[in-house]
Amino acid sequence: MRSPLRVKEQPLREAHAFWTTADGGEIRPAALPTPGEDEVLVRTLYSGVSRGTETLVLSGRVPAGQREVMRAPFQEGDFPYPVKYGYLNVGVVEAGPDDLLGRAVFCLFPHQSAYVVPRDAVVPLPDGVPPRRAVLAGTVETAVNALWDAAPLIGDRVSVVGAGMVGCSVAALLGRIPGAEVELIDTDPSRAAIAEALGVTYTSPLSASAGRDLIVHASATEGGLQRSLDLLAPEGTVLELSWYGDRPVTVALGGAFHSGRLTIRSSQVGTVSPARRATRTYADRMALALRLLRDPAFDALITGSSPFAQLPAVLRDLADGTRPALCHVITYDND
């Protein structure tokens, strides 16, 4: 039997959403429909900026051949502009079935102060996961899928190249594998404190250890991918998580690439890893990511916050590098 729809006495009727435009971005009004029987109305508490992907979208660098593939679940508009894009949103259910009413939930929704979606599109936060930390769920889900693809083993020597949101999330999970020797490699020495909080070792590209069984590349740079190959042990694998947009990438495949039988393998969160596709759904994967966020070590990935009204300026600063950040959290007036 379906739970009856419940609505607050004065439900929200209008919201505001961020749209990426050719001029950088703007906040626009967004009308809210009345939620149907199998829908929920969510009031946003926090959203997170996925720096790598969202700055590429802001720069209009989504390749024409990938524009349908790269659509976010609740995107409006079409690439390159104007487009309402984003997928790290945590809010409170204001209207909906009894079992969700008043619950804090995660949703793959863009930056918007309130929204109506099917009830199956939201995932209640587990006990012990604060809403602010929960904006990382989509990124940790990417890390979960990557580890399903990579299948690291106990005692492996593993490096993560690129200490951004995704790279740090991957390193955090790898560091919990018994006996694994995990290095987080980045050109920015300030990432050393984050690596320590995550329980892994920071090192620069020049000081990184060689002979690695597995390297997860997440720097989105040509140099980072080349360094990943250079550090592999014979028959080792680079799992490529970077998304380059429309930028060409060149690496040297002479030298040890063939004689060492090295592998470059892609991983992408858009589908469940083949290693678990027969036994796990998208919902299972997201639920696991949220459970993993009970670990307060993930708070180290949240390096700044700004009110929603400042989001256009924040994204411009992230894109041009004047605001260094991992996960930048957007707060809403109604939180």
C-alpha positions as CSV (number, residue, x, y, z in Angstrom):
1,M,0.0,0.0,0.0
2,R,1.4,3.4,-0.9
3,S,2.0,6.0,1.8
4,P,-0.3,9.0,1.6
5,L,1.1,12.2,0.2
6,R,1.8,14.8,3.0
7,V,2.5,18.4,2.3
8,K,3.5,21.2,4.7
9,E,0.8,23.9,5.3
10,Q,2.6,26.4,3.1
11,P,4.7,24.4,0.6
12,L,7.3,26.1,-1.6
13,R,6.0,27.3,-4.9
14,E,9.0,28.9,-6.4
15,A,12.7,28.2,-6.3
16,H,15.9,29.6,-7.8
17,A,18.4,27.7,-10.0
18,F,21.9,28.3,-11.3
19,W,22.3,28.2,-15.1
20,T,25.7,28.1,-16.9
21,T,25.6,30.6,-19.7
22,A,28.1,31.9,-22.3
23,D,28.8,34.8,-19.9
24,G,29.6,32.5,-17.0
25,G,26.4,31.8,-15.3
26,E,23.4,33.3,-13.5
27,I,20.7,32.5,-11.0
28,R,17.2,32.3,-12.4
29,P,13.7,31.7,-11.0
30,A,12.4,28.2,-11.2
31,A,8.7,27.3,-10.9
32,L,7.9,24.3,-8.7
33,P,5.1,22.0,-9.7
34,T,2.8,20.5,-7.1
35,P,4.3,17.0,-6.3
36,G,2.4,14.1,-7.5
37,E,1.6,10.9,-5.7
38,D,5.0,9.3,-6.3
39,E,7.0,12.6,-6.1
40,V,8.8,14.6,-3.4
41,L,9.4,18.3,-2.9
42,V,12.9,18.8,-1.5
43,R,14.2,22.0,0.0
44,T,17.9,22.2,-0.6
45,L,20.3,22.6,2.3
46,Y,23.7,22.2,0.5
47,S,25.0,21.5,-2.9
48,G,28.5,20.7,-3.9
49,V,30.6,21.9,-6.9
50,S,32.2,19.1,-8.8
51,R,35.1,21.2,-9.8
52,G,36.6,19.3,-12.7
53,T,33.4,18.5,-14.6
54,E,31.6,21.8,-13.8
55,T,34.4,24.0,-14.8
56,L,34.7,22.2,-18.1
57,V,30.9,22.7,-18.6
58,L,31.4,26.4,-17.6
59,S,34.1,26.7,-20.3
60,G,31.9,25.1,-22.9
61,R,34.3,22.2,-23.4
62,V,32.0,19.3,-23.5
63,P,32.8,17.5,-26.9
64,A,29.9,17.6,-29.3
65,G,30.0,13.8,-29.6
66,Q,29.6,13.4,-25.8
67,R,26.9,15.9,-25.1
68,E,24.2,13.3,-24.7
69,V,26.4,10.9,-22.7
70,M,27.4,13.7,-20.3
71,R,24.0,14.9,-19.4
72,A,23.3,15.1,-15.7
73,P,20.2,13.2,-14.5
74,F,18.1,16.3,-14.0
75,Q,19.9,18.7,-16.4
76,E,17.9,21.3,-18.3
77,G,19.1,22.9,-21.5
78,D,21.7,21.6,-23.9
79,F,25.5,21.9,-24.0
80,P,27.2,24.2,-24.5
81,Y,24.9,26.9,-23.2
82,P,22.6,27.7,-21.5
83,V,22.4,24.6,-19.2
84,K,21.3,23.8,-15.7
85,Y,24.0,21.4,-14.6
86,G,25.1,19.7,-11.3
87,Y,24.6,16.5,-9.4
88,L,25.6,16.9,-5.7
89,N,22.5,18.1,-3.8
90,V,21.4,17.5,-0.2
91,G,18.1,18.7,1.2
92,V,15.0,18.0,3.3
93,V,11.8,16.5,2.0
94,E,9.1,19.1,2.5
95,A,6.3,17.2,0.8
96,G,5.9,13.5,0.0
97,P,5.1,10.1,1.5
98,D,5.2,9.6,5.2
99,D,8.4,7.6,5.2
100,L,10.3,10.4,3.6
101,L,8.6,13.5,5.0
102,G,11.2,15.5,7.0
103,R,14.1,13.3,6.0
104,A,17.4,14.6,4.9
105,V,18.1,13.1,1.4
106,F,20.8,13.1,-1.3
107,C,19.8,13.7,-4.9
108,L,21.7,14.0,-8.2
109,F,20.1,17.4,-8.8
110,P,21.7,20.6,-10.0
111,H,22.2,23.8,-7.9
112,Q,18.7,24.8,-7.0
113,S,17.0,26.0,-3.8
114,A,14.1,23.5,-4.1
115,Y,12.9,20.9,-6.6
116,V,10.3,18.2,-7.3
117,V,11.6,14.8,-8.3
118,P,10.3,11.2,-8.3
119,R,10.6,9.7,-4.8
120,D,13.0,7.0,-6.2
121,A,15.4,9.8,-7.2
122,V,16.3,10.7,-3.5
123,V,18.3,8.6,-1.0
124,P,17.7,9.2,2.7
125,L,21.0,9.9,4.6
126,P,22.0,7.1,6.9
127,D,22.4,7.8,10.6
128,G,25.8,9.3,11.3
129,V,26.1,11.1,8.0
130,P,25.7,14.9,8.4
131,P,24.0,16.7,5.5
132,R,27.1,18.9,4.7
133,R,29.4,15.9,4.3
134,A,26.7,14.0,2.3
135,V,27.3,16.3,-0.7
136,L,30.3,14.1,-1.4
137,A,28.1,11.1,-2.1
138,G,28.2,11.4,-5.8
139,T,32.0,11.6,-5.7
140,V,32.4,8.7,-3.3
141,E,30.1,6.8,-5.6
142,T,32.6,7.4,-8.4
143,A,35.4,6.1,-6.2
144,V,33.4,3.0,-5.3
145,N,32.8,2.2,-9.0
146,A,36.5,2.8,-9.7
147,L,37.6,0.3,-7.1
148,W,35.1,-2.2,-8.4
149,D,36.8,-1.7,-11.8
150,A,40.3,-1.8,-10.5
151,A,39.9,-4.7,-8.0
152,P,42.9,-3.9,-5.8
153,L,44.3,-6.7,-3.7
154,I,45.5,-6.9,-0.1
155,G,49.0,-5.6,0.2
156,D,49.0,-3.9,-3.2
157,R,51.3,-1.0,-3.9
158,V,48.9,1.6,-5.2
159,S,49.2,5.3,-6.1
160,V,46.6,7.9,-6.9
161,V,47.8,10.7,-9.1
162,G,45.8,13.9,-8.7
163,A,44.5,14.9,-5.3
164,G,41.2,16.5,-6.4
165,M,37.8,15.4,-5.1
166,V,37.8,12.1,-7.0
167,G,41.4,11.3,-6.3
168,C,41.1,11.9,-2.6
169,S,37.9,9.9,-2.4
170,V,39.7,7.0,-4.1
171,A,42.7,7.3,-1.8
172,A,40.5,7.3,1.2
173,L,38.9,4.0,0.2
174,L,42.2,2.4,-0.9
175,G,43.7,3.3,2.5
176,R,41.3,1.0,4.2
177,I,42.5,-2.1,2.4
178,P,44.6,-4.2,4.7
179,G,48.3,-4.0,4.0
180,A,47.9,-1.7,1.0
181,E,50.7,0.9,0.5
182,V,48.9,4.0,-0.8
183,E,50.5,7.1,-2.1
184,L,48.6,10.2,-3.0
185,I,50.6,12.1,-5.6
186,D,50.0,15.8,-6.4
187,T,52.0,18.9,-7.4
188,D,50.4,20.9,-4.6
189,P,52.2,20.3,-1.2
190,S,49.2,21.6,0.7
191,R,47.6,18.2,-0.1
192,A,49.9,16.6,2.4
193,A,47.5,17.6,5.3
194,I,44.6,16.1,3.5
195,A,46.4,12.9,2.8
196,E,47.3,12.6,6.4
197,A,43.6,13.1,7.4
198,L,42.7,10.3,5.0
199,G,45.3,7.9,6.3
200,V,47.5,7.8,3.2
201,T,51.0,9.1,2.3
202,Y,51.4,12.3,0.3
203,T,54.3,12.6,-2.2
204,S,55.2,14.9,-5.1
205,P,55.4,13.5,-8.7
206,L,59.2,13.6,-8.6
207,S,59.5,11.8,-5.3
208,A,56.8,9.2,-6.0
209,S,57.6,5.5,-5.6
210,A,58.0,3.3,-8.7
211,G,57.0,-0.3,-9.1
212,R,53.3,0.2,-8.4
213,D,50.8,-2.6,-9.0
214,L,48.0,-0.2,-9.7
215,I,47.7,3.6,-10.3
216,V,44.5,5.5,-10.4
217,H,44.9,8.6,-12.5
218,A,42.7,11.6,-11.6
219,S,44.7,14.7,-12.4
220,A,43.1,15.4,-15.8
221,T,46.5,16.3,-17.1
222,E,48.7,14.8,-19.8
223,G,51.7,14.9,-17.6
224,G,49.9,13.1,-14.8
225,L,48.9,10.3,-17.1
226,Q,52.5,9.9,-18.4
227,R,53.8,9.9,-14.8
228,S,51.3,7.2,-13.9
229,L,52.6,5.0,-16.7
230,D,56.2,5.7,-15.7
231,L,55.6,4.5,-12.1
232,L,53.9,1.2,-12.9
233,A,55.4,-2.2,-12.2
234,P,55.5,-4.7,-15.1
235,E,52.0,-5.8,-16.0
236,G,50.6,-3.0,-13.9
237,T,47.4,-1.0,-14.7
238,V,46.6,2.7,-14.8
239,L,42.9,3.2,-14.1
240,E,42.0,6.4,-15.9
241,L,39.3,8.5,-14.1
242,S,40.1,11.9,-15.6
243,W,37.7,13.5,-18.0
244,Y,39.6,15.8,-20.5
245,G,36.6,17.3,-22.3
246,D,37.7,18.3,-25.8
247,R,41.4,18.4,-25.0
248,P,43.7,16.0,-26.9
249,V,46.1,13.9,-24.7
250,T,49.5,12.6,-25.8
251,V,51.5,10.0,-23.9
252,A,54.7,8.1,-24.8
253,L,53.8,4.4,-25.5
254,G,57.4,3.4,-26.4
255,G,59.8,2.3,-23.8
256,A,58.4,0.0,-21.2
257,F,54.7,0.2,-22.3
258,H,54.9,-2.9,-24.5
259,S,57.8,-4.8,-22.9
260,G,56.2,-4.3,-19.5
261,R,52.7,-5.3,-20.8
262,L,51.2,-2.2,-19.2
263,T,47.5,-1.4,-19.3
264,I,45.5,1.8,-19.4
265,R,41.9,1.2,-18.5
266,S,39.0,3.7,-18.4
267,S,36.4,3.9,-15.7
268,Q,33.3,6.0,-15.7
269,V,30.5,6.2,-13.1
270,G,27.7,6.4,-15.7
271,T,27.4,2.6,-15.7
272,V,27.8,0.2,-12.8
273,S,31.2,-1.6,-13.1
274,P,31.0,-4.9,-15.1
275,A,32.5,-6.6,-12.0
276,R,29.3,-5.9,-10.0
277,R,26.7,-5.2,-12.7
278,A,25.0,-8.5,-12.2
279,T,24.6,-8.1,-8.5
280,R,24.4,-4.3,-7.8
281,T,22.1,-1.6,-8.9
282,Y,22.7,2.1,-9.1
283,A,20.7,2.4,-5.9
284,D,22.9,-0.2,-4.2
285,R,26.1,1.7,-5.2
286,M,24.8,5.1,-4.0
287,A,23.6,3.5,-0.7
288,L,27.1,2.1,-0.2
289,A,28.7,5.5,-0.9
290,L,26.5,7.2,1.7
291,R,27.3,4.5,4.3
292,L,31.0,5.1,3.7
293,L,30.5,8.8,4.4
294,R,30.0,7.9,8.1
295,D,33.8,8.3,8.3
296,P,34.6,11.9,9.4
297,A,37.9,11.7,7.6
298,F,35.9,12.7,4.5
299,D,35.4,16.2,6.0
300,A,39.0,16.9,4.9
301,L,37.7,17.1,1.3
302,I,35.4,20.0,2.0
303,T,37.7,23.0,1.7
304,G,35.3,26.0,1.5
305,S,31.7,27.2,1.4
306,S,29.8,30.1,-0.1
307,P,26.1,31.2,-0.1
308,F,24.1,30.3,-3.2
309,A,24.0,33.9,-4.4
310,Q,27.7,33.8,-4.9
311,L,27.8,30.6,-7.0
312,P,28.3,32.4,-10.4
313,A,31.4,34.1,-9.0
314,V,32.6,31.0,-7.2
315,L,32.5,28.9,-10.4
316,R,34.4,31.5,-12.4
317,D,37.1,31.6,-9.6
318,L,37.3,27.8,-9.6
319,A,37.6,27.7,-13.4
320,D,40.5,30.3,-13.6
321,G,42.3,28.9,-10.5
322,T,42.0,31.9,-8.3
323,R,40.0,29.9,-5.7
324,P,41.8,26.6,-5.1
325,A,39.4,24.0,-3.7
326,L,38.5,20.3,-3.5
327,C,34.8,20.2,-2.7
328,H,33.3,23.7,-2.4
329,V,30.0,23.6,-0.6
330,I,27.1,25.9,-1.5
331,T,24.8,26.9,1.3
332,Y,21.2,28.0,0.9
333,D,19.3,30.8,2.8
334,N,16.8,28.3,4.0
335,D,19.3,26.0,5.7
